[in-house]
Amino acid sequence: MKLKLLGSVAALALSLVGSAANAIPIEVAFNFVPTGTLTANTGDVTTATTITSGAPDVVTTILQNNIQLASGTTIAITTPTPVTLGSTFTKSFTTPLGSFLENLTVTLVTPGPSSRGITATGTISQTVGSGFDPTPVFYSAAYTQNGGPGAQINASFNNSTSPPNPVPGPIVGAGLPGLIFAAGGLLGLARRRRKLVV
């Protein structure tokens, strides 16, 4: 009896491990654009806390794709979309392999004289269908309002499961002064060793 029970538990554990091992991460990167009107809640993208989505939003360029996303797919995004640090929102879309939902949090806001950029991070999950694991996702939006407050707002949106490339920082000690200092130190060390040998 114990042996049968143990065998059943082992078979169940193996089936759970096997099904988890079959799921794969979502790999997708694409751009999408609004086709409707965008409106900032303050009339000005530089001071806005929310901006409407400009629905319908449609996929334009696909850079990476293992979920059968197609150009022209409609993206549903929380509207109005929050554009302040720490705010949360969702995005969703459907492909032939199922429905996908992104839960995102704004992690960076980049204001400009007539623009506003936001970066958000979160998780993309398959909500209808199976076969894909929840995967980290990265989102960015660029809003411009060249005519000033009250003028037309333009936007473009990017989405990717690959992290954005970091901007390299300066290399400490680089440059001519660092090189001269290092060469002087090596020269001094070589003279000292010669004196010890003689």
Salt bridges, closest charged atoms under 4 A:
GLU102 OE1 - LYS91 NZ 2.82
